[in-house]
Amino acid sequence: MLEEMKKMIAEQLSCDENEINLETSFKDDLGADSLDLFELVMALEDEYNIEIPAEELADLATVGDVIEYLKNRGIEA
């Protein structure tokens, strides 16, 4: 799932896939702002056919957080 996620994040945030690992912070490491994160969440929702409630977004600070969130909702890639 990490490799799939790396491709999506790199595309959405215009960064290098090699910069991304489980501990990568969207804001601190990749410089994502709120609009970037909103667009990334929309892409995740489309890709995995889920809805991520706004109140849960604050818990998704790193790539690993997103992968764990998806796994907890039964999504495996």
All heavy atoms as a GROMACS GRO file, in nm:
protein
  605
    1MET      N    1   0.083  -0.119   0.000
    1MET     CA    2   0.000   0.000   0.000
    1MET      C    3   0.087   0.126   0.000
    1MET      O    4   0.048   0.227  -0.057
    1MET     CB    5  -0.093  -0.001   0.122
    1MET     CG    6  -0.184   0.120   0.129
    1MET     SD    7  -0.300   0.117   0.265
    1MET     CE    8  -0.448   0.068   0.180
    2LEU      N    9   0.204   0.119   0.062
    2LEU     CA   10   0.291   0.236   0.069
    2LEU      C   11   0.332   0.283  -0.070
    2LEU      O   12   0.329   0.403  -0.098
    2LEU     CB   13   0.416   0.207   0.154
    2LEU     CG   14   0.516   0.322   0.164
    2LEU    CD1   15   0.452   0.446   0.225
    2LEU    CD2   16   0.637   0.279   0.246
    3GLU      N   17   0.366   0.191  -0.160
    3GLU     CA   18   0.408   0.230  -0.294
    3GLU      C   19   0.296   0.302  -0.369
    3GLU      O   20   0.319   0.402  -0.436
    3GLU     CB   21   0.457   0.108  -0.373
    3GLU     CG   22   0.588   0.051  -0.321
    3GLU     CD   23   0.699   0.153  -0.311
    3GLU    OE1   24   0.721   0.228  -0.407
    3GLU    OE2   25   0.763   0.161  -0.205
    4GLU      N   26   0.174   0.251  -0.357
    4GLU     CA   27   0.057   0.315  -0.419
    4GLU      C   28   0.037   0.454  -0.362
    4GLU      O   29   0.012   0.552  -0.434
    4GLU     CB   30  -0.068   0.231  -0.389
    4GLU     CG   31  -0.141   0.185  -0.511
    4GLU     CD   32  -0.262   0.105  -0.470
    4GLU    OE1   33  -0.363   0.167  -0.430
    4GLU    OE2   34  -0.256  -0.018  -0.479
    5MET      N   35   0.048   0.462  -0.229
    5MET     CA   36   0.028   0.589  -0.160
    5MET      C   37   0.136   0.690  -0.200
    5MET      O   38   0.107   0.808  -0.220
    5MET     CB   39   0.032   0.564  -0.009
    5MET     CG   40  -0.015   0.679   0.074
    5MET     SD   41  -0.192   0.715   0.060
    5MET     CE   42  -0.265   0.559   0.101
    6LYS      N   43   0.260   0.644  -0.212
    6LYS     CA   44   0.370   0.733  -0.252
    6LYS      C   45   0.343   0.796  -0.388
    6LYS      O   46   0.364   0.916  -0.407
    6LYS     CB   47   0.502   0.655  -0.255
    6LYS     CG   48   0.558   0.625  -0.119
    6LYS     CD   49   0.671   0.527  -0.122
    6LYS     CE   50   0.797   0.581  -0.180
    6LYS     NZ   51   0.914   0.493  -0.158
    7LYS      N   52   0.294   0.717  -0.482
    7LYS     CA   53   0.264   0.768  -0.616
    7LYS      C   54   0.156   0.875  -0.611
    7LYS      O   55   0.167   0.980  -0.673
    7LYS     CB   56   0.223   0.655  -0.709
    7LYS     CG   57   0.337   0.566  -0.749
    7LYS     CD   58   0.291   0.453  -0.836
    7LYS     CE   59   0.409   0.359  -0.863
    7LYS     NZ   60   0.370   0.236  -0.924
    8MET      N   61   0.050   0.845  -0.536
    8MET     CA   62  -0.062   0.939  -0.526
    8MET      C   63  -0.017   1.069  -0.458
    8MET      O   64  -0.049   1.179  -0.505
    8MET     CB   65  -0.178   0.877  -0.447
    8MET     CG   66  -0.297   0.969  -0.436
    8MET     SD   67  -0.432   0.902  -0.338
    8MET     CE   68  -0.473   0.756  -0.431
    9ILE      N   69   0.057   1.058  -0.350
    9ILE     CA   70   0.103   1.176  -0.277
    9ILE      C   71   0.197   1.259  -0.363
    9ILE      O   72   0.185   1.381  -0.370
    9ILE     CB   73   0.169   1.135  -0.144
    9ILE    CG1   74   0.064   1.075  -0.050
    9ILE    CG2   75   0.238   1.254  -0.079
    9ILE    CD1   76   0.121   1.002   0.068
   10ALA      N   77   0.290   1.193  -0.429
   10ALA     CA   78   0.386   1.263  -0.514
   10ALA      C   79   0.314   1.340  -0.625
   10ALA      O   80   0.349   1.454  -0.657
   10ALA     CB   81   0.487   1.166  -0.573
   11GLU      N   82   0.212   1.277  -0.681
   11GLU     CA   83   0.135   1.342  -0.787
   11GLU      C   84   0.055   1.461  -0.733
   11GLU      O   85   0.056   1.569  -0.791
   11GLU     CB   86   0.040   1.240  -0.850
   11GLU     CG   87  -0.041   1.296  -0.965
   11GLU     CD   88  -0.132   1.190  -1.025
   11GLU    OE1   89  -0.082   1.083  -1.062
   11GLU    OE2   90  -0.253   1.217  -1.033
   12GLN      N   91  -0.011   1.442  -0.620
   12GLN     CA   92  -0.096   1.547  -0.564
   12GLN      C   93  -0.015   1.664  -0.509
   12GLN      O   94  -0.057   1.778  -0.520
   12GLN     CB   95  -0.184   1.490  -0.451
   12GLN     CG   96  -0.292   1.397  -0.497
   12GLN     CD   97  -0.398   1.470  -0.578
   12GLN    OE1   98  -0.440   1.580  -0.543
   12GLN    NE2   99  -0.443   1.409  -0.684
   13LEU      N  100   0.101   1.635  -0.449
   13LEU     CA  101   0.178   1.740  -0.382
   13LEU      C  102   0.302   1.782  -0.461
   13LEU      O  103   0.383   1.860  -0.411
   13LEU     CB  104   0.219   1.694  -0.242
   13LEU     CG  105   0.104   1.658  -0.148
   13LEU    CD1  106   0.158   1.615  -0.012
   13LEU    CD2  107   0.008   1.774  -0.132
   14SER      N  108   0.315   1.729  -0.582
   14SER     CA  109   0.429   1.763  -0.669
   14SER      C  110   0.563   1.750  -0.596
   14SER      O  111   0.641   1.844  -0.588
   14SER     CB  112   0.414   1.906  -0.723
   14SER     OG  113   0.296   1.918  -0.798
   15CYS      N  114   0.585   1.632  -0.541
   15CYS     CA  115   0.711   1.605  -0.473
   15CYS      C  116   0.769   1.473  -0.525
   15CYS      O  117   0.706   1.404  -0.603
   15CYS     CB  118   0.691   1.600  -0.321
   15CYS     SG  119   0.580   1.469  -0.267
   16ASP      N  120   0.888   1.442  -0.481
   16ASP     CA  121   0.958   1.322  -0.523
   16ASP      C  122   0.913   1.203  -0.439
   16ASP      O  123   0.912   1.210  -0.316
   16ASP     CB  124   1.109   1.344  -0.507
   16ASP     CG  125   1.194   1.231  -0.560
   16ASP    OD1  126   1.139   1.124  -0.594
   16ASP    OD2  127   1.316   1.249  -0.565
   17GLU      N  128   0.876   1.094  -0.505
   17GLU     CA  129   0.834   0.973  -0.433
   17GLU      C  130   0.940   0.926  -0.335
   17GLU      O  131   0.908   0.868  -0.231
   17GLU     CB  132   0.806   0.859  -0.532
   17GLU     CG  133   0.675   0.868  -0.602
   17GLU     CD  134   0.649   0.746  -0.690
   17GLU    OE1  135   0.675   0.633  -0.646
   17GLU    OE2  136   0.604   0.767  -0.804
   18ASN      N  137   1.067   0.948  -0.368
   18ASN     CA  138   1.176   0.901  -0.283
   18ASN      C  139   1.183   0.975  -0.150
   18ASN      O  140   1.250   0.930  -0.057
   18ASN     CB  141   1.310   0.913  -0.357
   18ASN     CG  142   1.314   0.824  -0.479
   18ASN    OD1  143   1.264   0.712  -0.478
   18ASN    ND2  144   1.374   0.873  -0.585
   19GLU      N  145   1.115   1.088  -0.139
   19GLU     CA  146   1.110   1.164  -0.014
   19GLU      C  147   1.007   1.106   0.083
   19GLU      O  148   1.002   1.148   0.199
   19GLU     CB  149   1.068   1.309  -0.041
   19GLU     CG  150   1.161   1.391  -0.124
   19GLU     CD  151   1.104   1.531  -0.150
   19GLU    OE1  152   1.023   1.579  -0.069
   19GLU    OE2  153   1.142   1.590  -0.251
   20ILE      N  154   0.924   1.015   0.037
   20ILE     CA  155   0.808   0.972   0.114
   20ILE      C  156   0.831   0.835   0.178
   20ILE      O  157   0.872   0.739   0.112
   20ILE     CB  158   0.684   0.965   0.022
   20ILE    CG1  159   0.659   1.103  -0.041
   20ILE    CG2  160   0.561   0.917   0.099
   20ILE    CD1  161   0.557   1.103  -0.152
   21ASN      N  162   0.804   0.828   0.310
   21ASN     CA  163   0.804   0.702   0.382
   21ASN      C  164   0.692   0.708   0.486
   21ASN      O  165   0.617   0.806   0.490
   21ASN     CB  166   0.941   0.674   0.446
   21ASN     CG  167   0.982   0.782   0.543
   21ASN    OD1  168   0.906   0.818   0.633
   21ASN    ND2  169   1.101   0.837   0.525
   22LEU      N  170   0.679   0.606   0.568
   22LEU     CA  171   0.569   0.602   0.664
   22LEU      C  172   0.570   0.718   0.763
   22LEU      O  173   0.465   0.762   0.808
   22LEU     CB  174   0.570   0.469   0.741
   22LEU     CG  175   0.533   0.346   0.660
   22LEU    CD1  176   0.552   0.220   0.744
   22LEU    CD2  177   0.390   0.353   0.609
   23GLU      N  178   0.689   0.768   0.796
   23GLU     CA  179   0.700   0.875   0.895
   23GLU      C  180   0.690   1.015   0.834
   23GLU      O  181   0.692   1.114   0.906
   23GLU     CB  182   0.832   0.864   0.971
   23GLU     CG  183   0.841   0.742   1.061
   23GLU     CD  184   0.881   0.616   0.984
   23GLU    OE1  185   0.957   0.627   0.887
   23GLU    OE2  186   0.832   0.508   1.021
   24THR      N  187   0.679   1.023   0.703
   24THR     CA  188   0.676   1.154   0.636
   24THR      C  189   0.552   1.233   0.678
   24THR      O  190   0.440   1.187   0.667
   24THR     CB  191   0.675   1.136   0.483
   24THR    OG1  192   0.791   1.063   0.444
   24THR    CG2  193   0.674   1.270   0.412
   25SER      N  194   0.577   1.356   0.725
   25SER     CA  195   0.470   1.447   0.764
   25SER      C  196   0.429   1.529   0.642
   25SER      O  197   0.515   1.583   0.573
   25SER     CB  198   0.519   1.541   0.875
   25SER     OG  199   0.431   1.650   0.889
   26PHE      N  200   0.300   1.536   0.619
   26PHE     CA  201   0.251   1.612   0.504
   26PHE      C  202   0.291   1.759   0.515
   26PHE      O  203   0.336   1.819   0.418
   26PHE     CB  204   0.099   1.600   0.489
   26PHE     CG  205   0.055   1.461   0.458
   26PHE    CD1  206  -0.011   1.384   0.553
   26PHE    CD2  207   0.082   1.403   0.336
   26PHE    CE1  208  -0.051   1.254   0.526
   26PHE    CE2  209   0.043   1.273   0.307
   26PHE     CZ  210  -0.024   1.198   0.403
   27LYS      N  211   0.274   1.818   0.632
   27LYS     CA  212   0.303   1.960   0.650
   27LYS      C  213   0.452   1.986   0.670
   27LYS      O  214   0.509   2.069   0.601
   27LYS     CB  215   0.223   2.016   0.768
   27LYS     CG  216   0.075   2.026   0.740
   27LYS     CD  217   0.000   2.087   0.856
   27LYS     CE  218  -0.149   2.093   0.825
   27LYS     NZ  219  -0.225   2.152   0.933
   28ASP      N  220   0.513   1.917   0.766
   28ASP     CA  221   0.651   1.946   0.802
   28ASP      C  222   0.752   1.902   0.696
   28ASP      O  223   0.846   1.975   0.666
   28ASP     CB  224   0.687   1.881   0.936
   28ASP     CG  225   0.603   1.936   1.050
   28ASP    OD1  226   0.554   2.050   1.040
   28ASP    OD2  227   0.587   1.864   1.151
   29ASP      N  228   0.734   1.783   0.641
   29ASP     CA  229   0.832   1.729   0.546
   29ASP      C  230   0.802   1.765   0.401
   29ASP      O  231   0.893   1.785   0.320
   29ASP     CB  232   0.842   1.577   0.559
   29ASP     CG  233   0.890   1.534   0.697
   29ASP    OD1  234   0.975   1.605   0.755
   29ASP    OD2  235   0.842   1.430   0.748
   30LEU      N  236   0.673   1.770   0.366
   30LEU     CA  237   0.636   1.794   0.226
   30LEU      C  238   0.583   1.935   0.201
   30LEU      O  239   0.555   1.971   0.087
   30LEU     CB  240   0.532   1.690   0.181
   30LEU     CG  241   0.578   1.544   0.192
   30LEU    CD1  242   0.465   1.450   0.151
   30LEU    CD2  243   0.702   1.519   0.107
   31GLY      N  244   0.568   2.013   0.307
   31GLY     CA  245   0.525   2.152   0.292
   31GLY      C  246   0.382   2.169   0.244
   31GLY      O  247   0.347   2.270   0.184
   32ALA      N  248   0.298   2.070   0.270
   32ALA     CA  249   0.158   2.077   0.226
   32ALA      C  250   0.080   2.179   0.307
   32ALA      O  251   0.093   2.186   0.429
   32ALA     CB  252   0.093   1.940   0.238
   33ASP      N  253   0.000   2.260   0.238
   33ASP     CA  254  -0.088   2.352   0.308
   33ASP      C  255  -0.229   2.292   0.314
   33ASP      O  256  -0.251   2.180   0.268
   33ASP     CB  257  -0.087   2.490   0.243
   33ASP     CG  258  -0.137   2.489   0.098
   33ASP    OD1  259  -0.209   2.395   0.059
   33ASP    OD2  260  -0.105   2.584   0.025
   34SER      N  261  -0.323   2.365   0.369
   34SER     CA  262  -0.458   2.310   0.387
   34SER      C  263  -0.525   2.276   0.255
   34SER      O  264  -0.597   2.176   0.246
   34SER     CB  265  -0.545   2.405   0.470
   34SER     OG  266  -0.551   2.531   0.408
   35LEU      N  267  -0.501   2.355   0.151
   35LEU     CA  268  -0.559   2.324   0.020
   35LEU      C  269  -0.498   2.196  -0.038
   35LEU      O  270  -0.570   2.111  -0.091
   35LEU     CB  271  -0.539   2.440  -0.076
   35LEU     CG  272  -0.596   2.419  -0.217
   35LEU    CD1  273  -0.746   2.392  -0.212
   35LEU    CD2  274  -0.567   2.538  -0.305
   36ASP      N  275  -0.366   2.180  -0.023
   36ASP     CA  276  -0.301   2.058  -0.069
   36ASP      C  277  -0.360   1.935   0.001
   36ASP      O  278  -0.388   1.834  -0.063
   36ASP     CB  279  -0.150   2.061  -0.038
   36ASP     CG  280  -0.076   2.166  -0.117
   36ASP    OD1  281  -0.114   2.193  -0.232
   36ASP    OD2  282   0.023   2.219  -0.063
   37LEU      N  283  -0.379   1.948   0.132
   37LEU     CA  284  -0.432   1.835   0.209
   37LEU      C  285  -0.577   1.805   0.170
   37LEU      O  286  -0.616   1.689   0.161
   37LEU     CB  287  -0.420   1.863   0.358
   37LEU     CG  288  -0.277   1.874   0.409
   37LEU    CD1  289  -0.275   1.914   0.556
   37LEU    CD2  290  -0.201   1.743   0.389
   38PHE      N  291  -0.654   1.909   0.146
   38PHE     CA  292  -0.793   1.891   0.102
   38PHE      C  293  -0.797   1.814  -0.030
   38PHE      O  294  -0.874   1.719  -0.046
   38PHE     CB  295  -0.862   2.027   0.088
   38PHE     CG  296  -1.002   2.018   0.038
   38PHE    CD1  297  -1.105   1.977   0.120
   38PHE    CD2  298  -1.031   2.050  -0.095
   38PHE    CE1  299  -1.235   1.967   0.072
   38PHE    CE2  300  -1.161   2.042  -0.143
   38PHE     CZ  301  -1.263   2.001  -0.059
   39GLU      N  302  -0.712   1.853  -0.124
   39GLU     CA  303  -0.707   1.786  -0.254
   39GLU      C  304  -0.659   1.642  -0.240
   39GLU      O  305  -0.710   1.552  -0.308
   39GLU     CB  306  -0.618   1.864  -0.350
   39GLU     CG  307  -0.680   1.995  -0.392
   39GLU     CD  308  -0.589   2.084  -0.476
   39GLU    OE1  309  -0.469   2.053  -0.488
   39GLU    OE2  310  -0.640   2.184  -0.529
   40LEU      N  311  -0.564   1.619  -0.151
   40LEU     CA  312  -0.516   1.483  -0.127
   40LEU      C  313  -0.627   1.396  -0.068
   40LEU      O  314  -0.646   1.282  -0.110
   40LEU     CB  315  -0.395   1.485  -0.034
   40LEU     CG  316  -0.336   1.349   0.001
   40LEU    CD1  317  -0.292   1.273  -0.125
   40LEU    CD2  318  -0.220   1.365   0.098
   41VAL      N  319  -0.700   1.450   0.027
   41VAL     CA  320  -0.812   1.375   0.087
   41VAL      C  321  -0.916   1.342  -0.018
   41VAL      O  322  -0.968   1.229  -0.022
   41VAL     CB  323  -0.873   1.453   0.206
   41VAL    CG1  324  -1.006   1.393   0.248
   41VAL    CG2  325  -0.776   1.455   0.323
   42MET      N  326  -0.947   1.438  -0.105
   42MET     CA  327  -1.044   1.411  -0.212
   42MET      C  328  -0.994   1.298  -0.303
   42MET      O  329  -1.072   1.212  -0.343
   42MET     CB  330  -1.071   1.538  -0.292
   42MET     CG  331  -1.154   1.639  -0.215
   42MET     SD  332  -1.194   1.786  -0.311
   42MET     CE  333  -1.275   1.720  -0.453
   43ALA      N  334  -0.865   1.299  -0.334
   43ALA     CA  335  -0.808   1.194  -0.419
   43ALA      C  336  -0.816   1.058  -0.348
   43ALA      O  337  -0.848   0.957  -0.411
   43ALA     CB  338  -0.664   1.228  -0.454
   44LEU      N  339  -0.789   1.056  -0.219
   44LEU     CA  340  -0.799   0.932  -0.141
   44LEU      C  341  -0.943   0.881  -0.139
   44LEU      O  342  -0.967   0.761  -0.156
   44LEU     CB  343  -0.751   0.954   0.002
   44LEU     CG  344  -0.601   0.971   0.022
   44LEU    CD1  345  -0.572   1.023   0.162
   44LEU    CD2  346  -0.528   0.839  -0.003
   45GLU      N  347  -1.036   0.972  -0.119
   45GLU     CA  348  -1.177   0.933  -0.115
   45GLU      C  349  -1.220   0.874  -0.250
   45GLU      O  350  -1.291   0.773  -0.254
   45GLU     CB  351  -1.264   1.053  -0.077
   45GLU     CG  352  -1.247   1.095   0.067
   45GLU     CD  353  -1.328   1.218   0.104
   45GLU    OE1  354  -1.361   1.300   0.015
   45GLU    OE2  355  -1.359   1.233   0.224
   46ASP      N  356  -1.176   0.936  -0.358
   46ASP     CA  357  -1.210   0.885  -0.491
   46ASP      C  358  -1.144   0.749  -0.516
   46ASP      O  359  -1.208   0.657  -0.566
   46ASP     CB  360  -1.166   0.983  -0.600
   46ASP     CG  361  -1.252   1.107  -0.606
   46ASP    OD1  362  -1.362   1.107  -0.546
   46ASP    OD2  363  -1.209   1.205  -0.669
   47GLU      N  364  -1.017   0.740  -0.484
   47GLU     CA  365  -0.941   0.618  -0.511
   47GLU      C  366  -0.994   0.498  -0.433
   47GLU      O  367  -1.004   0.388  -0.486
   47GLU     CB  368  -0.794   0.641  -0.474
   47GLU     CG  369  -0.705   0.519  -0.491
   47GLU     CD  370  -0.678   0.484  -0.636
   47GLU    OE1  371  -0.690   0.571  -0.725
   47GLU    OE2  372  -0.642   0.366  -0.660
   48TYR      N  373  -1.028   0.519  -0.306
   48TYR     CA  374  -1.068   0.407  -0.220
   48TYR      C  375  -1.217   0.403  -0.191
   48TYR      O  376  -1.263   0.322  -0.111
   48TYR     CB  377  -0.987   0.412  -0.090
   48TYR     CG  378  -0.840   0.393  -0.116
   48TYR    CD1  379  -0.751   0.499  -0.108
   48TYR    CD2  380  -0.789   0.269  -0.155
   48TYR    CE1  381  -0.616   0.483  -0.134
   48TYR    CE2  382  -0.655   0.251  -0.181
   48TYR     CZ  383  -0.569   0.358  -0.171
   48TYR     OH  384  -0.435   0.342  -0.198
   49ASN      N  385  -1.293   0.491  -0.256
   49ASN     CA  386  -1.439   0.492  -0.242
   49ASN      C  387  -1.482   0.498  -0.096
   49ASN      O  388  -1.562   0.415  -0.050
   49ASN     CB  389  -1.501   0.372  -0.314
   49ASN     CG  390  -1.648   0.391  -0.339
   49ASN    OD1  391  -1.694   0.504  -0.353
   49ASN    ND2  392  -1.723   0.283  -0.342
   50ILE      N  393  -1.425   0.594  -0.023
   50ILE     CA  394  -1.460   0.614   0.117
   50ILE      C  395  -1.487   0.762   0.139
   50ILE      O  396  -1.461   0.845   0.052
   50ILE     CB  397  -1.345   0.571   0.213
   50ILE    CG1  398  -1.219   0.654   0.185
   50ILE    CG2  399  -1.320   0.423   0.204
   50ILE    CD1  400  -1.113   0.640   0.291
   51GLU      N  401  -1.538   0.794   0.258
   51GLU     CA  402  -1.555   0.933   0.298
   51GLU      C  403  -1.478   0.951   0.428
   51GLU      O  404  -1.495   0.875   0.523
   51GLU     CB  405  -1.702   0.966   0.320
   51GLU     CG  406  -1.724   1.112   0.347
   51GLU     CD  407  -1.871   1.149   0.352
   51GLU    OE1  408  -1.950   1.093   0.274
   51GLU    OE2  409  -1.904   1.235   0.434
   52ILE      N  410  -1.391   1.050   0.430
   52ILE     CA  411  -1.312   1.079   0.549
   52ILE      C  412  -1.372   1.203   0.615
   52ILE      O  413  -1.362   1.313   0.560
   52ILE     CB  414  -1.164   1.102   0.514
   52ILE    CG1  415  -1.107   0.980   0.440
   52ILE    CG2  416  -1.084   1.134   0.639
   52ILE    CD1  417  -0.967   0.999   0.385
   53PRO      N  418  -1.434   1.185   0.732
   53PRO     CA  419  -1.497   1.300   0.799
   53PRO      C  420  -1.394   1.406   0.837
   53PRO      O  421  -1.282   1.374   0.876
   53PRO     CB  422  -1.558   1.237   0.926
   53PRO     CG  423  -1.569   1.091   0.895
   53PRO     CD  424  -1.456   1.060   0.803
   54ALA      N  425  -1.434   1.532   0.826
   54ALA     CA  426  -1.344   1.644   0.853
   54ALA      C  427  -1.282   1.636   0.993
   54ALA      O  428  -1.166   1.670   1.012
   54ALA     CB  429  -1.418   1.776   0.835
   55GLU      N  430  -1.359   1.589   1.090
   55GLU     CA  431  -1.308   1.585   1.228
   55GLU      C  432  -1.197   1.480   1.245
   55GLU      O  433  -1.125   1.483   1.343
   55GLU     CB  434  -1.421   1.562   1.328
   55GLU     CG  435  -1.499   1.434   1.312
   55GLU     CD  436  -1.619   1.447   1.217
   55GLU    OE1  437  -1.638   1.554   1.155
   55GLU    OE2  438  -1.694   1.349   1.207
   56GLU      N  439  -1.183   1.390   1.151
   56GLU     CA  440  -1.078   1.288   1.160
   56GLU      C  441  -0.951   1.329   1.086
   56GLU      O  442  -0.847   1.265   1.100
   56GLU     CB  443  -1.130   1.155   1.106
   56GLU     CG  444  -1.241   1.098   1.192
   56GLU     CD  445  -1.294   0.965   1.142
   56GLU    OE1  446  -1.237   0.907   1.048
   56GLU    OE2  447  -1.395   0.920   1.198
   57LEU      N  448  -0.955   1.436   1.011
   57LEU     CA  449  -0.840   1.478   0.932
   57LEU      C  450  -0.721   1.520   1.018
   57LEU      O  451  -0.606   1.498   0.979
   57LEU     CB  452  -0.878   1.593   0.839
   57LEU     CG  453  -0.978   1.559   0.729
   57LEU    CD1  454  -1.008   1.683   0.647
   57LEU    CD2  455  -0.926   1.447   0.641
   58ALA      N  456  -0.746   1.577   1.133
   58ALA     CA  457  -0.637   1.622   1.220
   58ALA      C  458  -0.549   1.506   1.265
   58ALA      O  459  -0.432   1.525   1.297
   58ALA     CB  460  -0.693   1.695   1.341
   59ASP      N  461  -0.605   1.385   1.266
   59ASP     CA  462  -0.530   1.266   1.309
   59ASP      C  463  -0.443   1.210   1.197
   59ASP      O  464  -0.366   1.117   1.220
   59ASP     CB  465  -0.627   1.157   1.356
   59ASP     CG  466  -0.707   1.200   1.478
   59ASP    OD1  467  -0.657   1.283   1.556
   59ASP    OD2  468  -0.820   1.151   1.495
   60LEU      N  469  -0.455   1.263   1.077
   60LEU     CA  470  -0.383   1.209   0.962
   60LEU      C  471  -0.266   1.302   0.925
   60LEU      O  472  -0.267   1.369   0.824
   60LEU     CB  473  -0.478   1.192   0.844
   60LEU     CG  474  -0.603   1.108   0.870
   60LEU    CD1  475  -0.690   1.101   0.747
   60LEU    CD2  476  -0.566   0.968   0.918
   61ALA      N  477  -0.164   1.303   1.009
   61ALA     CA  478  -0.051   1.393   0.990
   61ALA      C  479   0.061   1.334   0.906
   61ALA      O  480   0.135   1.406   0.841
   61ALA     CB  481   0.004   1.435   1.126
   62THR      N  482   0.073   1.201   0.908
   62THR     CA  483   0.182   1.136   0.834
   62THR      C  484   0.126   1.036   0.734
   62THR      O  485   0.008   0.996   0.741
   62THR     CB  486   0.278   1.061   0.928
   62THR    OG1  487   0.209   0.949   0.986
   62THR    CG2  488   0.332   1.152   1.038
   63VAL      N  489   0.212   0.991   0.645
   63VAL     CA  490   0.173   0.889   0.547
   63VAL      C  491   0.130   0.762   0.620
   63VAL      O  492   0.030   0.700   0.585
   63VAL     CB  493   0.290   0.862   0.451
   63VAL    CG1  494   0.257   0.747   0.357
   63VAL    CG2  495   0.325   0.988   0.373
   64GLY      N  496   0.202   0.726   0.724
   64GLY     CA  497   0.167   0.608   0.803
   64GLY      C  498   0.030   0.620   0.866
   64GLY      O  499  -0.044   0.522   0.874
   65ASP      N  500  -0.006   0.741   0.912
   65ASP     CA  501  -0.138   0.763   0.970
   65ASP      C  502  -0.248   0.734   0.868
   65ASP      O  503  -0.350   0.673   0.900
   65ASP     CB  504  -0.154   0.909   1.017
   65ASP     CG  505  -0.066   0.945   1.135
   65ASP    OD1  506  -0.018   0.854   1.206
   65ASP    OD2  507  -0.045   1.067   1.156
   66VAL      N  508  -0.227   0.778   0.744
   66VAL     CA  509  -0.327   0.756   0.639
   66VAL      C  510  -0.340   0.607   0.608
   66VAL      O  511  -0.450   0.554   0.598
   66VAL     CB  512  -0.292   0.836   0.511
   66VAL    CG1  513  -0.384   0.797   0.396
   66VAL    CG2  514  -0.301   0.985   0.538
   67ILE      N  515  -0.228   0.540   0.596
   67ILE     CA  516  -0.231   0.396   0.566
   67ILE      C  517  -0.301   0.320   0.679
   67ILE      O  518  -0.386   0.234   0.654
   67ILE     CB  519  -0.089   0.342   0.540
   67ILE    CG1  520  -0.037   0.400   0.408
   67ILE    CG2  521  -0.087   0.190   0.540
   67ILE    CD1  522   0.107   0.367   0.377
   68GLU      N  523  -0.270   0.354   0.803
   68GLU     CA  524  -0.335   0.289   0.918
   68GLU      C  525  -0.484   0.319   0.919
   68GLU      O  526  -0.566   0.231   0.945
   68GLU     CB  527  -0.269   0.338   1.048
   68GLU     CG  528  -0.311   0.261   1.169
   68GLU     CD  529  -0.269   0.114   1.166
   68GLU    OE1  530  -0.167   0.081   1.104
   68GLU    OE2  531  -0.340   0.032   1.227
   69TYR      N  532  -0.522   0.442   0.888
   69TYR     CA  533  -0.663   0.481   0.881
   69TYR      C  534  -0.736   0.395   0.779
   69TYR      O  535  -0.844   0.342   0.805
   69TYR     CB  536  -0.673   0.630   0.845
   69TYR     CG  537  -0.814   0.681   0.835
   69TYR    CD1  538  -0.879   0.732   0.946
   69TYR    CD2  539  -0.883   0.680   0.713
   69TYR    CE1  540  -1.009   0.780   0.938
   69TYR    CE2  541  -1.013   0.727   0.704
   69TYR     CZ  542  -1.075   0.776   0.816
   69TYR     OH  543  -1.205   0.822   0.808
   70LEU      N  544  -0.678   0.380   0.661
   70LEU     CA  545  -0.740   0.300   0.555
   70LEU      C  546  -0.751   0.154   0.596
   70LEU      O  547  -0.854   0.090   0.575
   70LEU     CB  548  -0.662   0.315   0.424
   70LEU     CG  549  -0.664   0.455   0.362
   70LEU    CD1  550  -0.568   0.460   0.244
   70LEU    CD2  551  -0.804   0.495   0.322
   71LYS      N  552  -0.645   0.100   0.655
   71LYS     CA  553  -0.646  -0.041   0.699
   71LYS      C  554  -0.755  -0.063   0.804
   71LYS      O  555  -0.822  -0.166   0.802
   71LYS     CB  556  -0.510  -0.081   0.754
   71LYS     CG  557  -0.406  -0.101   0.647
   71LYS     CD  558  -0.274  -0.146   0.705
   71LYS     CE  559  -0.172  -0.168   0.595
   71LYS     NZ  560  -0.043  -0.211   0.651
   72ASN      N  561  -0.773   0.033   0.894
   72ASN     CA  562  -0.876   0.021   0.997
   72ASN      C  563  -1.016   0.024   0.939
   72ASN      O  564  -1.111  -0.013   1.007
   72ASN     CB  565  -0.860   0.131   1.102
   72ASN     CG  566  -0.739   0.110   1.191
   72ASN    OD1  567  -0.690  -0.002   1.204
   72ASN    ND2  568  -0.692   0.216   1.252
   73ARG      N  569  -1.030   0.070   0.816
   73ARG     CA  570  -1.159   0.072   0.748
   73ARG      C  571  -1.170  -0.041   0.646
   73ARG      O  572  -1.254  -0.039   0.558
   73ARG     CB  573  -1.184   0.208   0.682
   73ARG     CG  574  -1.245   0.301   0.785
   73ARG     CD  575  -1.181   0.436   0.788
   73ARG     NE  576  -1.220   0.511   0.907
   73ARG     CZ  577  -1.153   0.507   1.022
   73ARG    NH1  578  -1.046   0.432   1.036
   73ARG    NH2  579  -1.193   0.579   1.125
   74GLY      N  580  -1.081  -0.139   0.660
   74GLY     CA  581  -1.089  -0.258   0.576
   74GLY      C  582  -1.031  -0.244   0.437
   74GLY      O  583  -1.059  -0.325   0.350
   75ILE      N  584  -0.953  -0.139   0.415
   75ILE     CA  585  -0.896  -0.117   0.283
   75ILE      C  586  -0.751  -0.165   0.282
   75ILE      O  587  -0.668  -0.116   0.358
   75ILE     CB  588  -0.904   0.032   0.244
   75ILE    CG1  589  -1.049   0.074   0.237
   75ILE    CG2  590  -0.830   0.057   0.112
   75ILE    CD1  591  -1.070   0.223   0.226
   76GLU      N  592  -0.725  -0.261   0.200
   76GLU     CA  593  -0.590  -0.314   0.181
   76GLU      C  594  -0.555  -0.300   0.034
   76GLU      O  595  -0.638  -0.320  -0.053
   76GLU     CB  596  -0.583  -0.462   0.220
   76GLU     CG  597  -0.613  -0.488   0.365
   76GLU     CD  598  -0.500  -0.451   0.460
   76GLU    OE1  599  -0.385  -0.444   0.416
   76GLU    OE2  600  -0.528  -0.427   0.578
   77ALA      N  601  -0.433  -0.265   0.006
   77ALA     CA  602  -0.393  -0.252  -0.134
   77ALA      C  603  -0.275  -0.342  -0.163
   77ALA      O  604  -0.205  -0.384  -0.077
   77ALA     CB  605  -0.358  -0.108  -0.165
   0.00000   0.00000   0.00000
